[in-house]
């Protein structure tokens, strides 16, 4: 009797349809999926389309006496079914794979389903695979078409629909799409802990549908309690499908912007609130307008942080969107060994597949390492920042003390406004607090010192209050020690010196984090900062002492005489035999700046690489003063796959015509960066006149500068996946982040596009 009963299907981890493999050689047979899931699997594959890695460098193999390879032109010729596996270097048929086991007369179609076709010298086999009208292949194609046409389904045959039903369904679905759009744009949760009928708050999605119904009578008549119980379009799976449609359209727009061209790869990983390691992937490329873009295409949950795991995750993501490792022309990561490792890091794994995917260590990250290194190598500077950390622990240890700081700041602002010393205006005189510096947070040390200077008198008052009125003896002793230290010439000297140094590097840090920053401009900015630091070392002593003296006078701090003998923190009886001037100028000022300059030289090694030296001759500054044809021809050697032998010969002549043409055109005289040059070349259509030069320019622009865009993705992840939203699924998280981060592309996705894609994802009760 048991065999006549339908057993309930319990999904297993291997049947998770969100993780269907993209590579045709890695797919399971359709019959291995539960019978209730097979059509859903087929729809997902048909919605994705065949796997077509256009940009892949298809390998050659010896067939007979000739080298042959797969031709990407076949993708266009047999576009609705032909797909290619990067892992096996073989071609497959999507339609035959999906319905092979449903068609009993199999013929010889195993070649294009299980084994894969690789006889590249016999391209006629592709046409013979298609065959006649009633061939195995064409029957499979018809079955694919029928599956995607909802009005041919059994459910539709039983559910007779008229225009009224369809219009109500469309209105109901659009209400859900609009609610999803709003929640995605704002990055806020969809669901609530309790969505039952008795709940006072059923979650943002349902409450937004309710609000829309209250404002629109037409919507009210077709949603929630007025909708059919089996077709409300508000369930969690429906919400996830709608969000996935939005995200897929956004990523589709990004892939279209890349347009099978070259791009840079930026990757980083971070743990989310539920302690899952998430890998964020960003593409850097030049769009059709000549503008540098950095676009986020998703996060992937990785179970471990090894370089091989990252590489496999990137392979799957690239296969999903038809991208190829062969099109990578730059890699940008932080300094972690699993990323930048020369032998086993992600950098080296990709370089083995593509020798032109040059790695650039994140400039902004290196700059932060420069700041941290000086604090570690110079004892007094390290001690200074240690005392700052102690100060923050004492002053910011309780809400009460932080409130005292804010209250006293408000009182000072009121006095300043009354006396006319402080001006008023929009955004001015906001509440202030002391931010904590972090070795991994760019610019945090500078921000802390700026705020400390601003709140210095208030901080002194709070410390005096803690010393006199505090209940905790250790805190009172710490406050006493801090008061003694903060009111010394030593403290003021190091604070003003580090403010000067960090002020210079902060400007560089902000510039490096710009999305459209190019590598040559970044190198130029690093050079400018080094020159400014050298100038500060040579000529900045007097101006520093003016700042130190001014601060000391303002806050009644004793100013030491530079001609007096220096007395260290040890025994006062022991003579140092050096003056204060020698100690502060030679042992501190000069040494700290020398350390800073040395760290710049040691960290920013990319500046001296042959690749960037050659790229520098593309620079448009000073009317292309640096232009050197021989150096640019040497640059071509770094990219052997981008220029054929014939193109290299043509480029040499094209460079002569290009530089003459550009220098004669007044529009190109005042350009500052490669990005400016690229945009103007497209605007003036010179990228069509000098296509090989423009290709060289795009290669230079594709090299990443900093991983700031990836870091911002993790900031967005903290906003989207919060402590109250820990259980959000990996795919849903990625979809939400894509829409939240790429807001401009997300805004361009129309409801009609989402509805159409949503309808094709699965068998719906109503056909539109």
Protein Blocks (a to p, Z undefined) as FASTA:
>chain_A
ZZmpccdddddfklccklccfblklpccfklpcfklmmmmmmmmmmnopaddfklccddd
dehjaccdddfklmmmmmmlpccdfklopacdfklmmmmmmpmblojmlmmmmnopabfk
lmmlmmmmnopmklmklmmmmmmmmmmmmklpmklmmmccdfklmmmmmmmmmmmmmmmm
mmmmnopafbdfblcfklcbgbjklmmmmmmmmmpmklmmmgcjlpcfklnopafklmmm
mmmmmmmmmmmmmmmmnnopacdddddddddfkopacdddddddddfkopacdddfbdcd
dfbfcfklmmmmmmmmmmmnopafklpgbdcddfbfklmomklgmklmmmmmomklccdd
dfklmmmmmmmmmmmmpmklmmmmmmmmmmmmmmmmpmklmmmmmmmmmmmmmmmmmnop
accdehiaiacddddddfklghklmmmmmmmmmmmmmmmmmmmmmmmmmmblklmmmmmm
mmmmmmpfklmmmmmmmmmmmmmmmmmmmmmmpmklcfklmmmmmmmmmmmmmmmmmmmm
mmmmmmmmmmmmmnopacddfkbccddfbdfklcghiafklmmmmmmmmmmmmmmmmmmm
mmmmmlmpmklmmmmmmpcghhhllgcfklmmmmmmmmmmlpcfklmmmmmmmmmmmmmm
mmmpmklmmccbfklmmmmmmmnopmmmmmmlmmmmmmmmmpcfbfklmmmmmmmmmmmm
cfklmmpcfklmmmmmmmmmmmmlmmmpcfklmmmmmmmmpccfbdZZ
